[in-house]
Every structure is written in C-alpha cells, then in structure tokens.
Amino acid sequence: MKKLLPVYVLLLTIFFSCSPKINKVVSVGEVERIERALSSDEMRGRKAFTANADRAAEFISAEFKKIGLEQFGGATNYKQPFTMTTPKVVSTSATFNGKIIDAKNVVVFTSTPKLEVTEQSGFRKVAIKTGSNFFVEARKYIQAKENVLVIVDTSFAVNFNRLPSAKSFLFQSDNSAIFVLTDFIPTTYLVTAKHEINVSAATNVVGILPGESKKDEYVIFSGHYDHLGIGKAVNGDSIYNGANDDAAGITAVITLAKYFKAYKNNECTLIFVAFTAEEIGGYGSQYFSKQLEADKVIAMFNIEMIGTESKWGKNSAYITGYDLTDMGQILGKNLKGTDFTFYPDPYIQQNLFYRSDNATLARLGVPAHTISTSKMDDEPNYHKVSDELETLDIKNMTEIIKAIVLSSKTIINGKDTPSRVKVAGLTR
C-alpha cells in the first residue's frame, strides 16, 4: 500500500493539473475580446432581419466552431434559420348570419395574400368567452397548427384593439387565424381578407455539448444578439451598439461554452443558443422552443444585461421569477463560500420574467430564468446610443460569468433538478 501511495498521489496531481482553471478560461481579457467584437460599430447595432445581424451571427458561429461545439438537431452548421412574414392589410370584411361586421372588429393572422372563408372552408370555430385570459387564449389560436375562426366576446373590446399590433411579424405558416369581435356565434358566415405579404429571414445560432449519462436531458444557456440597429443621431452617434443589451449576455454564453467544453463535466447535454429578434417580440426564442421537447429541458439560464453593477453592487445579480421554482435556491447553495449572491428580481412590477427569451419555455413549465444586473428603474444607457463597451464593468461581468459556472454545477452534472414553473401563461 505504501508503494502504491506515491503513484496515487502522482495520478491525482496529473488529473488536477490537467483540469482547466476557471480563471484561465473565464478571463477579463477573453470577456472583453468577445464583448468588444459584438458591440463594435462594425456590427451596426445588429438589428434583426438585416445584414448586420447576419454579421453578428457569423461571428458567434465562428466562436462556436473554434470552441468545438457540435451542431444542433442534425444541422450541418450552427445556424438555425427561420422565416417570418409581415402582412400588410389591404382589406378585410365579415358577414355573420347575413349581418355585416364592422371591419375594425375583424383581425386576420395569415401568411396567405388572399382568403375567402365560409362555414364550408374547414376552419375550426372556437370562442374566447368572458372570464378567459384573453391574450393567453389568443396566442394559443395564433400559434395553432390549424385554421381557426375565433369568436371573441365583446367584453374584450379594449384588448381586442391591441391584437393588430401583434401582426407586425408572423411565423410563416399555411394556417390562418381569424378573430371576430361579436356578441353571437354565427351559423353561416363569409370572411374575406387581402394582405400584402413580405417575407423576412432570420437565424438563431445554436451549438451543443453532448452529455454523458443524461444525453436526453438539456440545460440551456442563452442570450439574444440582436439590438436596435441604426437610429436618430444623438451628438453625432446613430449606432445603437447594445453592449449591455445584450452583447453582454452573448459574451457570457460564448465564454460559458468555452469553459464547459474544456471542463467536460456535464452529465446533461448543454445547449448554447444566441437568439435573434428578441427586441421585436422574442421570435427567435419562440422558434427555437418549437424545435425541442419542453419536458426534456431541465433548466434554462437566460443571460440578459450583466455588464453593469446591480442595485446591490459588485458580485451580485438577480434572477427573474425567483419564487416560481427552486432553481434560485440551488444556485445559491452552490455559491456558498463565495462572495457572490443571486437575489430575487426586485422589479416584479415590470414582469421581467415574461419579457425575455426565457418566457416561451417558462410558459411550458420549464425552470427557465433570466439572470441580470440591469437596474430597470434607473439604467442610464438602456436602449440608447450610449450603450457602449466603455460603460461596462468588464471585471464584474467576468465574475458574474464565473458565478454562473459555479452555481450551475449540480444541475449540469445531474445531481439537482430544479422544480417546474408553478405559474405560467402570463402575457409578454
């Protein structure tokens, strides 16, 4: 036994010396390099559906390739393309039981230029009745994989007027949803609609690190790479660089991918995803969420605006929806002995839990939370041209990324499984 002891000690020494050190992988220099590239003027604000967003997607794809991540879902590269349509209304009309319905009470969600629908057209007739959660029900029918005629009770007249704003972008589909505000359900009807349809292409960027013993259980690390693009000049600057919102989150995602690839200690499969079109409705995350089974997602770490100090100062951040699962408690347990603290979201009134890219999966019960430091009641550069690299605390941002590494360890190695979301279904 005494003869074997030096060999055992030598093997342990070799093992630990080969393990990557967090400070070497998650370094201030590396974080600044990635952040600087994403928030540079050359990216022109990374507005969704533009060549500038494509440029950012190329950069993220190159980083994933350099790290050595695998492609998602059998893809041949890291890009997850999708198309959306922008329907511009030319005309709508509806007649129910021979009665003409005011055109303002007819809203059509469609990717089809011309519709003529009667009771013989095969549309399923449904109703949103008084007492229902109007926007939850409406979203369900808009996203349904079938043609539907939705009769909306007149008690929702005020909310009904907000439906047209949801039509700025639609996922391209062969199905249509017709909403009519009326106080009766027709037996006969004729609805016509004409639209000019514009098609736009966008892409998420996705890479995976397969797990060992739990390959079919997923942990997601995400952020959004799009921002506001070019706008009205302020003091000669018209580029909304989005350094904090959300180049900071994508910098974290890339850095985390680099660390976990080097560490290779994940029993669950890790998915690293950079979403597009968050700023205009969270469309990238909505599309991504349709590509996997929610029941297989163990946890989602969505990272949004971590480049500035939180209201508690350095070495701290908050978790949206903290009380809806026990994920925050798990992260806190894993951070014991460190100087870092995750707090519950202090801006509950702003409904942040359902305003970022975690929302789609959270509504399906996934413990999907956003980690942020943004002072939402007083963030001076939020959605301004002044949101640039120089306004960020890169050192503190690096510490936040390290805290995410440490706090997630028992989740990615399969020892802890966060509880599912208790309350879902609130509107964005």
Secondary structure, 3 states (H helix, E strand, C coil): CCCHHHHHHHHHHHHHHHCCCHHHHCCHHHHHHHHHHHCCHHHCCCECCCHHHHHHHHHHHHHHHHHCCECCCCCCCCEEEEEEEEEEEEEEEEEECCEEECHHHEEEECCCCEEEEECCCCCEEEEECCCCCHHHHHHHHHCCCCCEEEEECHHHHHHHCCHHHHHCCEECCCCCEEEEECCCCCCCEEEEEEEEEEEEEEEEEEEEECCCCEEEEEEEEEEECCECEEEEEECCEEEECCHHHHHHHHHHHHHHHHHHHHHCCCCEEEEEEEECCCCCCCHHHHHHHCCCCHHHEEEEEEECCCCCCECCECCEEEECCHHHCCHHHHHHHHCCCCCCEEEECCCHHHCHHHCCCCHHHHHCCCCEEEEECCCCCCCCCCCCCCCCHHHCCHHHHHHHHHHHHHHCHHHHCCCCCCCCCCCCCCCC
